[in-house]
């Protein structure tokens, strides 16, 4: 090895490790995003299921337990149907939001709670 080339392997290894680290971080971020999207969908589904039965308060508690931390839970109801949207930011520093939506028919005889109508 010539004296001018000393340390070239070290620099190449540092660049390769940096690129590998970025790829691993991107893959972990993608997995976290998909997992958060699934959790949001599960939370919205559970909220709609309980709200359609007239148990909106219980549904909100269940959705909050299922949703990722810091998720925004929205519930809207009409006389015939219940809609829920749960959204969250899965990877803190990135401006990405995922959401899950669910719609269900209100069960006959289910009471419309005042909180669910808001």
N, C-alpha and C positions, 0 to 999 in steps of 0.2 A: 504494500500500500504506500502510495506516495504521501509525503507530509501534507500536501494540500488537501488530501481526501480524508484526513483523520477526522473522525466525528460525524462523517456523512451518514453512517449507519444509524447512529444515535438520533440524528435529526429525522431520518426516514421512519424510524420506529416511533418516535414521538408523534409524527404526523399521522401514521397509521393508527396508533392508539387513540388519538383525538377523534379521528373519523369513526372508529369503531364505537367509541363512547357516544357520539352523536346518534349513530344508528340505533344503539341499544336504548337510548333515552327516547327517541322517536317511537320505537316499537312499544316501549312501556307506556308512553302517552297514548298511543292508539288503543292499547288494551284497556287502559283506564277509561278512555272515552266510550268505548263499546260497553264496558261494564256499567258505567254510569247511565248510558242510554237504556240498557235493559232494566236497571233498577228504577229509573223514572217511569218506564212503561208499566212495570209491576205495581208501582205505587199508584199510578193513575187508575189502573184496572181495579185495584182493591178499593180505592176511594169511590169509584163509580158503583161497584158492587154493593158496598154498604150504604151509600147515599140513596141508591135506587130502592133500598129496603126501608128508607126513612131514618137511617142511623148516620147522618152526616158527620156528627161530632166524633163518633167512633171511627168513621172512615178517615177523617183528617188525622187522627192519632195514628192509625195504622199506616197511612201514607207517609207521615213524617218519620215513622220508624223504618220504613222500607226505602225511602228516597235517600240519595246521597246527602251529605252534610251541606247545609246552606241552600237547599233546594227551595224553589218558589212553587207553592201549591195553589192552584186556582180551581174553583168548583163553581159551575153554573148549572142551574136547574130550570126547567120549565114544567108545565103540568104533565108533559108526556115523556121527557127524557132528561138524562143527567149527563153532563160533560165535565171532564177533568183534564187539566194540563199540569204536568209536573216538569219543571225545567231546572237545570243545574249547570254549574261550571265545573267540569270534571278535573281539569288541570289548572290549578290556581293562576299562574302568571300568564297563561294564554287566554285571549279573548274568544274562547269557544264555548258555546252553550249547547247542550243537548236537551231534548225534551221527549216526553212520552205523553200520548193522548189516548183517551178512552171515552167511549160513548155507550150509554146503556139506556134501556127503556125503564121508566119508573114502574115499579110493581103496583098492581091495583091495591088500593087501601093504604099505601105508604104515605105517611104524613109529610108535608113539606115544611121542614124546619126553617126558622127565620134566618139562621146562619147560612144555610145552604143556598138560600135565595140571593144572598149578597154577592 
